C-alpha cells in the first residue's frame, strides 16, 4: 500500500465517529485549524470572481460546467458523457474540456480527439479524457489546465457551440452559462467540514451557485438519506432543479473485445453472470464500482485497489493474474482503468480480464434537465 493510500485511509478513519487516541485528537485539531485557513482562502478566491466578473474569460460559446463540491468520485465522467450525447443528438456542436489531470499534457493544451480519431494515450492526456474520447463519437475532447485556451481552440477548430467543462465548479476563471453540481448519494457532504478536516472542496453555502443538482448513486442509498440531501440542498439553494441518477452496468465484455470496440458500437449486452469475480480499480470511490459488479449477478470474491488515476505496469498485471488464478476467478475493471492497462501484455499473458461499461441513467427529474438545457440553448 502506497504512502498516499495509507494517508487517505488514515484521513478517512479520522472522519469517522468514535473514540480516538490522543494523537488522533491532536491530528484532528491541526486539521481543524488548517480547514479554517482553507475556508478563508477559498471564500476570498470565490468572491474575487463574483465581485469582479470582468476577470472571468467570456468565450463565444455556451459553457456548461459539470462538477461537485466534494473530493472523490461522484460520477462526473458518466454525467459529462450523458449531457454531451443529449446535446449532440439535437444537432448542437459540442466539445468537452478536460484538465488531463496527472497527465503529460496537463500543462499544455492538446486535442485528445477530434470526434473521430483519438490522438493521445491515457498517459499523455489523462485517463478520463482518453475514456471520453473513445466513447463520444462526433464530439471533440480537449485537455489542458487552461480551459479557456482549450475552449478557444474548440471554437476555432471545431466551430463548437457548447463547451462542457469537466470538473469545473471550482474553475472560476471561465464564465459559464450553467453549473451542474453532482451530489454523491452514498456520501454527500462527509462530516460537513471543508478540506482537510472534511471532504468539502467549498463550504456548503457555495451551493447557492448551482443551477442544477444531480444526486448520483441513489440506488445505493436509502430514501431517508436521499430526502435529507434534498433538505440540505434546499437550505442553501431554493430554486435549482434536483434530479436523481443511478450508475447502471450497460455491458461487460472481455478486454480484447473492448480494446477493439468502436465508439459507434457500444451496445454489446454480454454479462459474465454467475461467475466469481475480483474487482480491479483505481478510483476515487471503488465501493460504488464493486457494488455495481454485484448488481448484474457476479459474486465478488475480492478486490484490487490502487490510488485514483494510478498508472498500471506489467508487474501489476502479473500480480492480477496470480490473484485471479489463486481464486479461480475472473477480473473485472472499469473503462477508466482499461485505457491505462498495457494491452499487448494482457493479451500475451491471457489475463481473464473483463471491462464493465457504466452509464448514468436519470431516474427522477429528467424533465427538469431537459428544460434547463433548452433554456440555456435558447429553446
C-alpha positions as CSV (number, residue, x, y, z in Angstrom):
1,X,0.0,0.0,0.0
2,X,1.4,3.3,-1.1
3,X,2.0,6.3,1.2
4,X,-0.8,8.2,-0.5
5,X,-3.2,5.3,0.1
6,X,-2.2,4.9,3.7
7,X,-2.6,8.7,4.3
8,X,-6.1,8.6,2.6
9,X,-7.1,5.7,4.8
10,X,-6.0,7.5,7.9
11,X,-7.8,10.6,7.0
12,X,-11.0,8.6,6.3
13,X,-10.6,7.0,9.8
14,X,-10.3,10.4,11.4
15,X,-13.6,11.5,9.7
16,X,-15.5,8.6,11.3
17,X,-17.3,8.9,14.6
18,X,-16.0,7.0,17.6
19,X,-13.3,7.2,20.3
20,X,-9.9,8.5,19.2
21,X,-6.4,8.3,20.6
22,X,-4.5,11.3,21.9
23,X,-2.5,11.5,18.7
24,X,-5.7,11.3,16.7
25,X,-7.3,14.1,18.6
26,X,-4.2,16.2,18.1
27,X,-4.3,15.5,14.4
28,X,-7.9,16.5,14.2
29,X,-7.2,19.8,15.9
30,X,-4.4,20.5,13.4
31,X,-6.8,19.7,10.6
32,X,-9.5,21.9,12.0
33,X,-7.1,24.9,12.1
34,X,-6.0,24.1,8.5
35,X,-9.6,24.0,7.5
36,X,-10.2,27.4,8.9
37,X,-7.3,28.8,6.7
38,X,-8.6,26.8,3.7
39,X,-12.1,28.2,4.1
40,X,-10.8,31.7,4.3
41,X,-8.8,31.2,1.2
42,X,-11.5,29.6,-0.9
43,X,-14.1,32.2,0.1
44,X,-11.7,35.1,-0.9
45,X,-10.9,33.4,-4.2
46,X,-14.6,32.8,-5.0
47,X,-15.6,36.3,-4.0
48,X,-12.9,37.9,-6.1
49,X,-14.5,36.5,-9.2
50,X,-18.1,37.1,-8.1
51,X,-17.4,40.7,-7.3
52,X,-15.3,41.2,-10.4
53,X,-17.0,39.2,-13.2
54,X,-14.8,41.1,-15.7
55,X,-11.9,38.8,-14.5
56,X,-13.7,35.8,-16.0
57,X,-13.0,34.8,-19.6
58,X,-16.1,35.1,-21.8
59,X,-16.0,32.7,-24.8
60,X,-18.1,32.8,-27.9
61,X,-20.0,29.7,-27.0
62,X,-22.2,28.4,-24.3
63,X,-20.3,26.9,-21.3
64,X,-21.8,24.1,-19.2
65,X,-19.9,23.1,-16.1
66,X,-20.2,19.6,-14.6
67,X,-18.6,19.4,-11.2
68,X,-19.1,18.7,-7.5
69,X,-18.5,20.1,-4.1
70,X,-16.6,17.2,-2.6
71,X,-13.4,15.2,-3.3
72,X,-13.8,11.7,-4.5
73,X,-15.8,10.1,-7.3
74,X,-19.3,11.3,-7.8
75,X,-19.7,10.1,-11.4
76,X,-18.6,13.2,-13.3
77,X,-17.4,11.2,-16.4
78,X,-20.7,9.4,-17.0
79,X,-22.5,12.7,-16.4
80,X,-20.4,14.6,-18.9
81,X,-20.9,11.9,-21.5
82,X,-24.7,11.8,-20.9
83,X,-25.0,15.6,-21.2
84,X,-22.7,15.7,-24.3
85,X,-24.7,13.0,-26.0
86,X,-28.0,14.7,-25.3
87,X,-26.8,17.9,-26.8
88,X,-25.1,16.3,-29.8
89,X,-28.3,14.3,-30.6
90,X,-30.1,17.6,-31.1
91,X,-27.6,18.8,-33.7
92,X,-25.6,21.0,-31.4
93,X,-21.8,21.1,-32.0
94,X,-20.3,20.1,-28.6
95,X,-16.8,19.8,-27.2
96,X,-15.6,18.5,-23.9
97,X,-12.8,20.4,-22.0
98,X,-10.9,18.2,-19.5
99,X,-7.9,19.2,-17.4
100,X,-6.0,16.0,-18.2
101,X,-5.2,15.5,-14.5
102,X,-1.8,14.0,-13.8
103,X,-1.1,13.5,-17.5
104,X,1.9,14.6,-19.6
105,X,-0.2,17.2,-21.4
106,X,-1.8,18.7,-18.3
107,X,0.3,21.9,-18.5
108,X,-0.2,22.3,-22.3
109,X,-3.4,22.5,-24.4
110,X,-3.9,19.5,-26.7
111,X,-6.6,17.8,-28.7
112,X,-7.3,14.4,-27.3
113,X,-9.9,13.6,-30.0
114,X,-11.5,15.4,-33.0
115,X,-14.6,13.2,-32.5
116,X,-13.4,10.6,-35.0
117,X,-9.8,9.8,-34.0
118,X,-8.1,9.5,-30.6
119,X,-4.7,11.2,-30.9
120,X,-3.3,10.8,-27.3
121,X,-2.8,7.9,-24.9
122,X,-4.1,7.9,-21.4
123,X,-0.6,8.6,-20.1
124,X,-0.3,11.6,-22.5
125,X,-3.8,13.1,-22.0
126,X,-5.2,11.5,-18.9
127,X,-7.4,8.5,-18.2
128,X,-10.8,10.4,-18.1
129,X,-10.1,12.3,-21.3
130,X,-9.0,9.2,-23.1
131,X,-12.1,7.3,-22.0
132,X,-14.4,10.1,-23.1
133,X,-12.5,10.4,-26.4
134,X,-13.1,6.7,-27.1
135,X,-16.8,6.8,-26.4
136,X,-18.0,10.2,-27.6
137,X,-18.4,9.8,-31.3
138,X,-18.5,13.1,-33.1
139,X,-17.6,15.1,-30.1
140,X,-14.1,16.6,-29.7
141,X,-12.3,16.2,-26.4
142,X,-9.5,18.7,-25.4
143,X,-7.1,18.5,-22.5
144,X,-5.1,21.1,-20.6
145,X,-5.1,23.0,-17.3
146,X,-6.1,26.3,-19.1
147,X,-9.7,25.5,-20.0
148,X,-10.2,29.0,-21.5
149,X,-7.5,28.3,-24.1
150,X,-8.9,24.8,-24.8
151,X,-12.3,26.5,-25.3
152,X,-10.9,28.9,-27.9
153,X,-9.3,26.0,-29.8
154,X,-12.6,24.1,-29.7
155,X,-14.5,27.1,-31.1
156,X,-11.8,28.0,-33.8
157,X,-11.0,24.5,-35.0
158,X,-14.3,22.6,-34.5
159,X,-16.9,25.5,-34.5
160,X,-18.2,24.3,-31.2
161,X,-21.4,25.9,-30.0
162,X,-21.4,24.3,-26.5
163,X,-18.4,23.6,-24.3
164,X,-18.8,21.1,-21.5
165,X,-16.3,21.9,-18.7
166,X,-15.5,18.7,-16.9
167,X,-14.9,19.2,-13.2
168,X,-15.5,22.9,-13.5
169,X,-17.4,24.0,-10.4
170,X,-14.2,25.4,-8.9
171,X,-12.8,26.8,-12.2
172,X,-14.0,30.4,-11.7
173,X,-11.6,31.8,-14.3
174,X,-14.0,30.9,-17.1
175,X,-17.6,32.3,-17.3
176,X,-20.2,29.6,-17.5
177,X,-23.8,29.6,-18.5
178,X,-24.9,26.6,-16.5
179,X,-23.4,25.0,-13.4
180,X,-24.4,21.4,-12.9
181,X,-23.4,20.0,-9.4
182,X,-23.3,16.3,-8.7
183,X,-24.0,15.1,-5.2
184,X,-22.9,11.5,-4.2
185,X,-25.9,9.8,-2.7
186,X,-23.7,7.5,-0.7
187,X,-21.6,10.2,0.9
188,X,-23.0,13.6,0.0
189,X,-21.2,16.0,2.3
190,X,-19.0,13.9,4.6
191,X,-18.7,15.5,8.0
192,X,-19.8,18.9,6.7
193,X,-16.2,20.2,7.0
194,X,-14.0,21.6,4.3
195,X,-10.6,20.3,3.4
196,X,-8.5,19.0,5.0
197,X,-10.8,18.3,8.0
198,X,-13.5,17.0,5.7
199,X,-14.2,16.2,2.1
200,X,-15.8,19.5,1.0
201,X,-13.9,21.5,-1.6
202,X,-16.1,24.5,-0.7
203,X,-18.4,25.4,2.2
204,X,-22.0,24.3,1.7
205,X,-23.1,27.9,1.4
206,X,-21.5,27.9,-2.1
207,X,-24.2,25.5,-3.3
208,X,-26.2,28.7,-4.0
209,X,-24.2,29.0,-7.2
210,X,-25.5,25.8,-8.7
211,X,-28.2,25.9,-11.5
212,X,-28.9,22.1,-11.4
213,X,-28.3,19.3,-9.0
214,X,-28.0,15.6,-9.9
215,X,-27.9,13.2,-6.9
216,X,-25.9,10.2,-8.1
217,X,-25.9,6.5,-7.0
218,X,-29.4,6.9,-5.5
219,X,-29.9,3.1,-5.8
220,X,-27.0,2.6,-3.3
221,X,-28.6,4.9,-0.6
222,X,-31.9,4.6,1.4
223,X,-34.8,7.1,0.9
224,X,-34.1,8.7,4.3
225,X,-30.6,9.7,3.2
226,X,-31.8,11.0,-0.2
227,X,-34.6,13.0,1.4
228,X,-32.0,14.5,3.8
229,X,-29.9,15.5,0.8
230,X,-32.9,17.3,-0.6
231,X,-33.3,19.2,2.7
232,X,-29.7,20.3,2.7
233,X,-29.7,21.4,-0.9
234,X,-32.9,23.4,-0.4
235,X,-31.4,25.0,2.7
236,X,-28.7,26.6,0.5
237,X,-30.4,26.8,-2.9
238,X,-34.2,27.1,-3.1
239,X,-34.6,27.2,-6.8
240,X,-32.2,24.9,-8.7
241,X,-33.9,21.7,-10.1
242,X,-32.9,18.4,-8.5
243,X,-32.6,15.2,-10.4
244,X,-31.7,11.6,-9.3
245,X,-29.5,9.2,-11.1
246,X,-28.0,5.7,-10.9
247,X,-24.9,4.2,-12.5
248,X,-26.1,1.1,-14.3
249,X,-24.0,-1.6,-15.9
250,X,-24.5,-1.4,-19.7
251,X,-22.3,-4.4,-20.6
252,X,-19.3,-6.4,-19.5
253,X,-17.0,-7.9,-22.2
254,X,-13.6,-9.4,-22.4
255,X,-10.7,-6.9,-22.5
256,X,-9.7,-8.0,-26.1
257,X,-13.2,-7.3,-27.4
258,X,-13.4,-3.9,-25.5
259,X,-10.0,-2.9,-26.9
260,X,-11.2,-3.3,-30.5
261,X,-14.6,-1.8,-29.8
262,X,-15.5,1.3,-31.8
263,X,-17.3,4.3,-30.4
264,X,-20.3,3.6,-32.7
265,X,-20.6,0.0,-31.5
266,X,-21.1,0.3,-27.7
267,X,-24.2,-1.9,-27.4
268,X,-22.9,-5.4,-26.6
269,X,-25.1,-6.9,-23.9
270,X,-22.9,-9.8,-22.7
271,X,-22.5,-10.2,-18.9
272,X,-20.4,-13.0,-17.2
273,X,-23.3,-13.7,-14.8
274,X,-22.9,-16.2,-12.0
275,X,-19.1,-16.2,-12.1
276,X,-16.8,-15.3,-9.2
277,X,-15.0,-12.1,-9.8
278,X,-12.3,-9.8,-8.4
279,X,-12.7,-6.1,-8.9
280,X,-9.7,-4.1,-10.2
281,X,-9.9,-0.3,-10.0
282,X,-8.0,2.9,-9.4
283,X,-11.0,5.2,-8.5
284,X,-12.0,7.8,-6.0
285,X,-14.9,5.7,-4.9
286,X,-14.2,2.0,-5.5
287,X,-17.0,0.8,-3.3
288,X,-19.6,2.1,-5.8
289,X,-17.9,0.2,-8.7
290,X,-17.7,-3.0,-6.6
291,X,-21.4,-2.7,-5.8
292,X,-22.3,-2.3,-9.5
293,X,-20.4,-5.5,-10.3
294,X,-22.8,-7.4,-8.0
295,X,-25.9,-5.8,-9.4
296,X,-25.6,-7.9,-12.6
297,X,-25.1,-11.2,-11.0
298,X,-21.4,-11.7,-10.3
299,X,-20.2,-13.0,-7.0
300,X,-17.4,-10.6,-5.7
301,X,-14.7,-12.6,-4.0
302,X,-12.0,-9.9,-3.7
303,X,-10.8,-6.6,-4.9
304,X,-7.6,-5.0,-6.0
305,X,-7.5,-1.2,-5.4
306,X,-5.0,1.3,-6.5
307,X,-4.7,5.1,-6.0
308,X,-7.1,7.2,-8.1
309,X,-5.5,7.9,-11.6
310,X,-2.9,5.2,-11.0
311,X,-0.8,4.2,-14.0
312,X,-0.6,0.4,-14.3
313,X,2.6,-1.6,-15.1
314,X,3.3,-5.1,-16.4
315,X,4.1,-6.1,-12.8
316,X,0.7,-5.0,-11.7
317,X,-0.9,-7.2,-14.5
318,X,1.2,-10.1,-13.4
319,X,0.0,-9.7,-9.8
320,X,-3.6,-9.6,-11.0
321,X,-3.0,-12.8,-12.9
322,X,-1.7,-14.5,-9.8
323,X,-4.6,-13.4,-7.7
324,X,-7.1,-14.5,-10.3
325,X,-5.5,-17.9,-10.6
326,X,-5.4,-18.4,-6.9
327,X,-9.1,-17.5,-6.5
328,X,-10.1,-19.3,-9.8
329,X,-12.0,-16.1,-10.7
330,X,-12.2,-13.6,-13.5
331,X,-11.1,-9.9,-13.1
332,X,-13.4,-7.0,-13.8
333,X,-12.3,-3.4,-14.3
334,X,-13.7,-0.1,-15.4
335,X,-13.2,1.6,-18.8
336,X,-11.3,4.4,-17.0
337,X,-8.8,1.8,-15.8
338,X,-8.8,-0.2,-19.0
339,X,-7.4,2.7,-21.1
340,X,-4.3,2.7,-18.8
341,X,-3.6,-1.1,-18.9
342,X,-0.8,-2.5,-21.1
343,X,-3.0,-4.1,-23.8
344,X,-0.2,-6.1,-25.5
345,X,1.0,-7.6,-22.2
346,X,-2.6,-8.5,-21.2
347,X,-3.1,-10.4,-24.4
348,X,0.2,-12.2,-24.1
349,X,-0.5,-13.5,-20.6
350,X,-4.1,-14.3,-21.4
351,X,-5.4,-12.4,-18.4
352,X,-9.1,-13.3,-17.7
353,X,-10.0,-9.6,-17.6
354,X,-13.4,-8.1,-18.4
355,X,-14.3,-4.5,-18.8
356,X,-17.5,-3.1,-17.4
357,X,-19.3,-0.3,-19.2
358,X,-21.2,2.0,-16.9
359,X,-23.8,4.6,-17.9
360,X,-25.7,7.3,-16.0
361,X,-29.4,6.8,-16.0
362,X,-31.7,9.6,-14.8
363,X,-34.5,8.0,-12.7
364,X,-36.1,11.2,-11.5
365,X,-36.2,14.8,-12.7
366,X,-35.4,14.2,-16.3
367,X,-37.9,16.9,-17.4
368,X,-36.1,19.4,-15.3
369,X,-32.8,18.6,-17.0
370,X,-34.3,18.9,-20.5
371,X,-35.9,22.2,-19.7
372,X,-32.8,23.8,-18.3
373,X,-30.7,22.7,-21.2
374,X,-33.3,24.1,-23.7
375,X,-33.3,27.4,-21.7
376,X,-29.5,27.6,-21.9
377,X,-29.5,26.9,-25.6
378,X,-32.4,29.4,-26.3
379,X,-35.2,26.9,-26.9
